[in-house]
Amino acid sequence: MTVYEKLVNLTQQRAGYLCLIDPDKINAEQAVTMAKMCEDNGADGLLVGSSIMLTNNFEKNLQAIQGSVKIPVIIFPGIFNFVSPYADAILLLSVVSSRNPQMLIGEQVRAAPLIREYGLEAIGTAYMLIESGQNTSVNFMSGSFPIPRNKNDIAVAHALASQYLGMKILYLDAGSGASLSVSSDMIREIKQNVTLPLILGGGIKTPEEAQEKALAGADFIVTGNILEEKMDPALIKAFANAIHQITR
């Protein structure tokens, strides 16, 4: 069974929880500790990636993570130099909220030969950057304007276009360290109009907020910054328990 099939099967039962690990901020030993902690406390998968790399830790940390856990390890590329055989899959992101051709197709063209060379499972993902109350790293690095957080109709139109183009997953992101997460109203309206699995990240600060977003229709909730600030097994378990209570 492919990673994508596993994700889809899970969405038919309940909401899922993904932990985001930034390999630029930790060494391999810390990456393994974090990965195991997430797995042991209920995470359904791991996303590994960063908006920018200031160190050369990506490949080494990714290999260490994949060798230490049984849950899916998925590359979440900030730039498409992040292609490696040491993962179970890669979210092949097209930033559909952008009008920057490099983020829509240019980086993906650069990555495609390596993805084929490594035999890496590529999951076509429509990435939608949503306004979060501040300028985030992904906003700046992608050269993209986010969709206004109160313009649900614009978000729905982008989501529909993504589905008609054959994308496999929607990823709504307020961005790393966002002040505000994507609104439950926007999530709800998108899910009423499209059938694609929906991943939600950015600005999720509490288990209660995560549960609210899952209840609104997010199939997977991603936490990253909040775990970097406080790598607490009890907090990971609280997130997982809150999210997993939302059944389909």
Buried (B, 14 or more C-beta within 10 A) or exposed (E): EEBBEBBBEBBEEBBBBBBBBBBBBBBBEBBBBBBBBBBEBBBBBBBBBBBEBEEEBBBBBBBBBBEBBEBBBBBBBBBBEBBBBBBBBBBBBBBBBBEBEBBBEEBBEBBBEBBEEBEBBBBBBBBBBBBBEEEBBBBEBBEBEBBEBEEBEBBBEBBBEBBEEEBBBBBBBBBBBBEBBBBBEBBBBBBEBBEBBBBBBBBBBBBEBBBBBBBBBBBBBBBBBBBBEEBEEEBBBBBBBBBBEBEE
